[in-house]
Amino acid sequence: MTRDFAIRPARQADKNALTELCMRSKQSNGYDDTFMEACTDELRVRDSWISEDDFWVAEAADGSLVGCIRLSSDMDSGGELETCFVAPDYKGKGVGRALFQTLEFQARKIGLRHIELDADPFAEAFYARMGFETTGRSPSGSIPGRTLPRMRMELR
């Protein structure tokens, strides 16, 4: 299968397109407008995410952004998968896996021993296929009373 996208580091100029991608991808899981409005601030891409974290995008041949993934690593020997979204039309086409492989390679390169994340319930199965195990629940950053699967992957 030939990939019709390339992985590259995110740039500050991508910020608005990345925010739009995150919102579109999240809503494609069936969330209504009220839910999405509650998530708007949490999903808005910040300059610091691009300048301080390891943040990659999947870019289609036409220059559109079709996926993104972000790793922060200020934890003691571990990292946090902070952002992972794929454009609805590109789900199931290897974009998420390619982005995750890039993130995992970087995590190993910088010596992390594990990666953790709070998963959207619709993405929990994807992360399990990537090697994560659900370890508990975490409070949502956007919806009071909602909890998310807390997941962890050991890097051996």
N, C-alpha and C positions, 0 to 999 in steps of 0.2 A: 504494500500500500504506500503510495507516494503522499508525503505530507504537503498540503497546500498552505502551510504557514511556517513561520520561523520564530524561534524564541530569541529574545533580546532583552537587555536591561530596560526597565522603564525609564522614561525621561520626564522632566518637569512639564514639557509641552503635552504629554499624554494625560495629564491629571483630569481634565474635564471628560475626555473620552473614556477614561478608566472608571470614573464615577458613573457615567451613563451605562457602561458595560456591567458594572456591579449591580446597578438597579434593575436593568433588563433581565439579567441572569437570575437574580433573586426572584423577581416577579414571575418568571417562567415556571416556577415551582407551584404556581397556583395561588399565591398570596394576593389578597385584595388590596385596593388602593389605601384603605385605612391602615392596614398592616404596614404597607410600604412607606406611608407617610411617617409612621413611628420609627422606621429604620433609616430614614433619609440621612440623619446626621452621622449615624454609626457607619454607614456605607460610603460617605463622602471621602474621597481620597485626599489626603493631606500632603503638603510639600515634604514634610518630615518623613513620611513613609517612603518617599522616593529617594530622599537624600541620606537617610540614616539606616534604612533596612535594606535587605536584599530583595528587590522587587523586579519580577520579570513579566514580560508580556508575550503573548503569542500574536504575531502580526500576519494577516493574510497577504497574499500576493498583491491585492489592491490597496494595501496600506491600512486597512481597517484592523482594529484591535479585536481579537476573537477570544481572548482569554488572559488571565493574569493570576499571579501567585506571589505571596509576600512572606518572607521569613524574618522574624526579629530574633536576635540572639543575645539579649542582655540577661538571660537567665543563667544560673550557675550550671554549666556544662550541658545546658539544654536550650532548645529553641522553641519558638511558637510560630506555627503556621497561622498567620493572621488573616490573610485574604486569599481566596481561591474562587474564581468565577470563570465560567465559560459561556460564550454567547449561545443563545438557544439553538441557532442553526448549526452550531459546531459541536453540540453535546453528542457523545458517542462516537466521535471521529478521531480520538487520540490526543486531543488538545490537553485535557486535564492530566492524562498520564505523562505526556511530554513535559508539561510544566512541573509536575511533581518530581519527575526524574531530575530535572534541573535543580530544584530545591534540595532534594536529597543529596545530590552530588556536592552542592555547596555546604550543606550541613556537615557532611563527613569531612570535607576539605578543611573546615575551620575547627574541627575537633569536637563537635557536639556529640553527646552520648544518647540524646533522645530528642524527639520533637513532640510537642503537645498541641492540641487545638480544641476549640469549642466548635462542634459541627452543627450545621443546619441539619435538622432531622432528615431532610431529603437527600443530603450528601453523606450521611453516615455509612451507607453501603459502599459508596465509592472509596471513602477513606479506609474502610475495612479491607477492600481489595488491594489497597496500596500498602497494607501492613499495619494499620493502626488497630488498637483494641480499645473498646469503650471501658473507661475506668470509673465513671460516675456521671454526675450532672453538674452544670454550672448555670448561674442565673444569666438570663439574656441581658445584653447591654441596651436593649431598646424597649422590650415589652415587660412591664412589671408582672411578676408572678410566673413568667414563662421560663422554663429551664431547657438547656441544650445538652446534648451528649458531650461529655468531656472525654477526649481520646488521647492516646499516647502510642508512640512507636519507638521502640528501642533501636538504636543504630549500633549494630554489632560489628 
